[in-house]
Each structure stands twice: as C-alpha cells, then as structure tokens.
Amino acid sequence: MRRYLGATVAAAILLAAAVDGVQAREPEEGVKVGNPSYLRKLVPAETLENAALQQYTALKNQAKGKNALAPESHPQNIRLRKIARELLPHAHKWNPRAKDWKWEVVLIQSENINAFCMPGGKIAFFTGIIEKLKLTDDEVAMVMGHEIAHALREHARERAAKTTLTNVGGRIIGTLIFGGGVGEAIGAAGGNLLTLQFSRSDELESDLIGMELAARAGYDPASGVTLWTKMSAASKGAPPQWLSTHPAGDTRIKIIQDNLKDVTGLYEKAKAAKASGTPMPTAFPGAEQRLPVIKEPKK
C-alpha cells in the first residue's frame, strides 16, 4: 500500500509539473528566489481564494460586531491603504493573476501583534503590531510586502496541496485532478487560512520578495533589520501571535542584510522618483504598471 501511494503521489507531482509548463525566467534585476512550487497546481487557485474570501468576510463581520473594525477615517487605516497602493503596482511581477485580484485592506483594533494577506489579496493589520512596535512607514511596508509575498507566491495553495498529498493520499489526488469534491478536499487540507503556518523557506522567500516590493515603492528595505530587532524584543516573555508563525533571529536579519545589494538600486531610483514627482520605475522591463484594484467598503 505504501509503495502504491508513493507511486500515486509521484504521478500527481509529475502531472502538476506538466500542467505548470515551462517556468518563465526571472528578471535579472531584484532578489533571486527561484520559481514557485509547481505542486501548488494540484489545488485550483480560485477555490482556495473563494475559501479565503469567506474566512476574511467572517473575520470582518466578527470584528464589526465587537466594534473592533477600524473606520475608514482611522489615521492608521488611511496610512495602510496609502502604502498598499504604492506596493501593489509591482506585485504582478511575481504573479500575473494579481492584476485582477480585488485587493482589500482592513484594520482591526486589537492588541495582537499580527498581520496577514490571504489568497486573492485580502490584507489585515492589527493595531497592536503598528502601535506596540511603533512601526515607521518603511517598517509597515516591509511587513505588508512580506505578507503580500505569501499570497503572490501562493504559499497557502502549495501548503494545501502538500497536506492533501500527505494526509489523504491517492483517493483525494484523483478528486483534485479529475474533479468532484474539490472544496471538501481543500477544506481538509488548508484548514483555517487565518492561522496557516508556512515553512522556513516560505518565510525567508517572503522576506526577500517583500523587501523588493517595498524598495520598488520607495520604502527603505534596510528597515527590515530594525523591524526584526523590534519583533525579537517583543517576543521576550510571551511571543506575539505574528512572531510565533514567523521565525526571527540573527539568521533572518543576516539574510536581509546579505540581499540588500539586490534592491538598494531599486530603492534609490524609486525614492528619487517620489521626491521629484516623476513616474515610478516599472517592476521590470516592458511591464504595465497598473493602479491596484483595492475594494472599497460599502458606505
């Protein structure tokens, strides 16, 4: 049985690779992180994004019911939306589908040190991470860029595929490939997308991509060092929720420092453009820099 299951899993992986096709070569400018996992193709992106939308909506409704959903006029809400609008035009370098996502940004009034971006571009910040850590705009951009990177690289989709293969095996592989109860399979594999934990490699990849997103928008990528210094200090005693799912430490800071050379030039160009009021540099040669579609809440 184990041999049969192993062969079935291997066949599914090969099929996913075939569906994915030949990966486009990365643009030379910016960070180097390799191609996203082809395994994610085993899970339909639209299905996972719909599940994320349902959970995100439920979170907003729950926060609203507790008077914890910050109003649009909240200064931090305005600040977050401004930063998002500056980061998001550069997102499609990492995922062309992101141009059509209905991005959304909400602020939840809670002391939790937490932030996330769910599949499909659903972003949430908790006031605790902004106020307790006294985040600068550069540091907010680094946190937001990191979380956006998880969505762009479809880490949740990859995690759902891996969990499905590991826990359910050949029966669900057939379901995912040939149709059927896809939603049920993903529900079992993905679980609660709000509390999903990613791998160490996913986290470090998101650090680097987030750093590039921030740099291209004119935010100092070196602020990642001060951000993680603050996070490490906040972790003394009871670790905050965000830090518990985001490994920190000297190694992480060193990786950021070692890769600053790949984005410093991008940052300087963007910073100069913002200062002079000229158009921002595009994400890569030939790219169409679109304004992000950020869903506005109902009045």
TAVENRA-V902985 format. One record per residue. N is the residue number from 0. PSI is psi in degrees with one decimal (999 if undefined). Layout:
BEGIN
[[N;PSI] [N;PSI]]
END
This chain:
BEGIN
[[0;-42.7] [1;-39.7] [2;-41.1] [3;-43.5] [4;-40.5] [5;-41.4] [6;-37.6] [7;-44.3] [8;-44.3] [9;-42.2] [10;-39.2] [11;-39.9] [12;-42.8] [13;-38.9] [14;-40.6] [15;-39.8] [16;-40.0] [17;-40.2] [18;-38.7] [19;-31.4] [20;-166.3] [21;124.8] [22;141.2] [23;144.3] [24;139.5] [25;142.2] [26;146.5] [27;-30.4] [28;133.4] [29;-169.9] [30;157.6] [31;113.9] [32;-1.8] [33;-179.6] [34;153.0] [35;159.5] [36;129.9] [37;-16.0] [38;-27.0] [39;-20.9] [40;-13.8] [41;-17.4] [42;123.3] [43;127.1] [44;-41.2] [45;-36.6] [46;-43.2] [47;-38.1] [48;-35.8] [49;-39.5] [50;-39.7] [51;-41.7] [52;-41.4] [53;-43.6] [54;-37.3] [55;-43.2] [56;-41.7] [57;-39.9] [58;-44.9] [59;-43.1] [60;-40.5] [61;-43.9] [62;-40.1] [63;-39.5] [64;-24.3] [65;11.4] [66;34.1] [67;-3.4] [68;112.9] [69;139.3] [70;161.9] [71;-28.1] [72;-4.5] [73;129.5] [74;-38.2] [75;-30.6] [76;-45.3] [77;-41.7] [78;-45.5] [79;-42.2] [80;-36.6] [81;-46.9] [82;-41.5] [83;-43.3] [84;-25.8] [85;-29.2] [86;-39.7] [87;-28.7] [88;-17.0] [89;1.2] [90;-32.4] [91;-9.7] [92;-35.0] [93;-14.2] [94;103.4] [95;-29.1] [96;-20.4] [97;-20.5] [98;-24.1] [99;1.5] [100;147.0] [101;85.8] [102;145.4] [103;140.3] [104;125.1] [105;155.3] [106;125.5] [107;126.9] [108;98.6] [109;149.7] [110;-5.7] [111;137.0] [112;91.7] [113;153.6] [114;154.6] [115;164.4] [116;117.7] [117;163.4] [118;138.0] [119;0.6] [120;33.7] [121;105.7] [122;139.3] [123;136.1] [124;145.1] [125;142.1] [126;-27.0] [127;-40.7] [128;-31.5] [129;-46.6] [130;-42.1] [131;-36.4] [132;-4.4] [133;55.7] [134;134.7] [135;169.4] [136;-39.7] [137;-41.9] [138;-37.7] [139;-42.6] [140;-35.2] [141;-42.8] [142;-48.4] [143;-42.7] [144;-40.9] [145;-46.9] [146;-38.5] [147;-38.9] [148;-37.2] [149;-42.8] [150;-42.1] [151;-40.2] [152;0.8] [153;46.1] [154;-35.6] [155;-38.0] [156;-42.1] [157;-42.5] [158;-41.5] [159;-40.6] [160;-44.3] [161;-41.0] [162;-39.6] [163;-46.9] [164;-40.0] [165;-45.3] [166;-27.4] [167;-37.8] [168;-154.0] [169;-34.0] [170;-46.1] [171;-28.9] [172;-44.8] [173;-39.1] [174;-45.5] [175;-37.3] [176;-42.0] [177;1.0] [178;179.2] [179;-140.0] [180;61.5] [181;-43.8] [182;-40.5] [183;-40.9] [184;-43.1] [185;-37.6] [186;-41.4] [187;-35.4] [188;-43.1] [189;-30.1] [190;-143.4] [191;109.0] [192;-18.2] [193;-25.1] [194;17.4] [195;134.2] [196;135.9] [197;168.6] [198;166.3] [199;-42.8] [200;-36.2] [201;-43.4] [202;-44.5] [203;-36.9] [204;-43.0] [205;-33.1] [206;-47.3] [207;-45.7] [208;-40.7] [209;-37.3] [210;-39.8] [211;-42.4] [212;-44.5] [213;-44.5] [214;-44.4] [215;-22.5] [216;2.4] [217;19.9] [218;140.8] [219;114.4] [220;-21.1] [221;-13.8] [222;-12.6] [223;-30.3] [224;-47.7] [225;-34.7] [226;-50.6] [227;-23.2] [228;-43.4] [229;-41.7] [230;-40.4] [231;-40.3] [232;-37.6] [233;-20.7] [234;-9.8] [235;131.8] [236;-120.8] [237;116.7] [238;136.8] [239;159.6] [240;-44.2] [241;-41.0] [242;-30.7] [243;-23.0] [244;9.2] [245;97.2] [246;135.0] [247;-162.5] [248;179.0] [249;-34.6] [250;-42.0] [251;-43.5] [252;-39.7] [253;-39.5] [254;-40.6] [255;-46.9] [256;-40.5] [257;-23.9] [258;2.5] [259;-31.6] [260;-25.4] [261;-15.1] [262;-7.5] [263;-42.2] [264;-40.3] [265;-41.5] [266;-44.8] [267;-40.5] [268;-46.4] [269;-40.3] [270;-43.1] [271;-39.8] [272;-42.4] [273;-39.7] [274;-34.7] [275;-12.1] [276;11.1] [277;162.7] [278;143.4] [279;147.0] [280;145.8] [281;164.2] [282;-34.4] [283;160.9] [284;129.9] [285;-2.3] [286;143.4] [287;117.9] [288;97.6] [289;152.0] [290;135.5] [291;146.7] [292;101.7] [293;119.2] [294;126.0] [295;138.0] [296;155.3] [297;138.7] [298;999]]
END
